[in-house]
């Protein structure tokens, strides 16, 4: 079975370039940022960056992601 090539939207690429996450996993709907120590501060910074650059992205987070210090940034 062939692996489907995941394409990064221009908004998502701009976010990655500006936010500069250390560890992230590319997913079909966006990225998952992992290994964050101060999760609340980083989620707030990600949301502020998305708003400031007027990107068509959204931050998603749930309790399971908290266990490994992660959150998602997804395309709308």
C-alpha positions as CSV (number, residue, x, y, z in Angstrom):
1,X,0.0,0.0,0.0
2,X,1.3,3.4,-0.9
3,X,1.6,6.1,1.6
4,X,-0.4,9.2,0.8
5,X,1.6,12.4,0.6
6,X,0.4,15.0,3.1
7,X,0.5,18.5,1.8
8,X,1.1,21.5,4.1
9,X,-1.2,24.5,3.4
10,X,0.5,27.9,3.1
11,X,-1.1,29.1,6.3
12,X,0.2,26.0,8.2
13,X,3.7,26.5,6.7
14,X,3.7,30.2,7.8
15,X,2.6,29.1,11.3
16,X,5.5,26.5,11.5
17,X,8.0,29.0,10.3
18,X,7.0,31.6,12.9
19,X,6.2,29.4,15.9
20,X,9.2,27.1,15.3
21,X,8.0,24.1,17.2
22,X,10.8,21.7,18.4
23,X,8.8,18.5,17.9
24,X,5.7,18.2,15.7
25,X,3.9,15.4,13.9
26,X,2.4,16.1,10.5
27,X,-1.2,14.9,10.1
28,X,-3.7,15.0,7.3
29,X,-5.7,17.9,9.0
30,X,-2.7,19.8,10.4
31,X,0.1,19.3,12.9
32,X,0.4,18.0,16.4
33,X,3.0,19.8,18.5
34,X,4.5,17.7,21.3
35,X,6.8,17.9,24.2
36,X,5.6,21.3,25.6
37,X,6.4,22.0,29.2
38,X,4.2,25.1,29.7
39,X,1.2,24.0,27.7
40,X,-1.1,26.9,28.6
41,X,1.5,29.6,27.6
42,X,2.3,27.8,24.3
43,X,-1.4,27.4,23.4
44,X,-2.0,31.1,24.1
45,X,1.0,32.0,21.9
46,X,-0.2,29.8,19.1
47,X,-3.7,31.3,19.2
48,X,-2.2,34.9,19.3
49,X,0.1,34.1,16.3
50,X,-2.8,32.7,14.3
51,X,-4.9,35.7,15.0
52,X,-2.1,38.2,14.3
53,X,-1.2,36.7,11.0
54,X,-4.9,36.1,10.1
55,X,-4.3,32.4,9.3
56,X,-7.1,30.0,8.6
57,X,-6.0,27.6,11.4
58,X,-7.5,26.5,14.7
59,X,-5.9,25.2,17.9
60,X,-7.3,22.0,19.3
61,X,-6.5,20.5,22.7
62,X,-7.9,17.8,25.0
63,X,-7.1,16.0,28.2
64,X,-5.4,13.1,26.5
65,X,-2.9,15.5,24.8
66,X,-2.1,17.0,28.1
67,X,-0.5,13.7,29.2
68,X,2.3,14.1,26.6
69,X,2.4,17.9,26.5
70,X,0.8,18.4,23.1
71,X,-1.8,20.3,21.1
72,X,-2.9,20.4,17.5
73,X,-3.0,23.2,15.0
74,X,-5.4,22.3,12.3
75,X,-6.6,23.8,9.0
76,X,-10.2,25.1,8.9
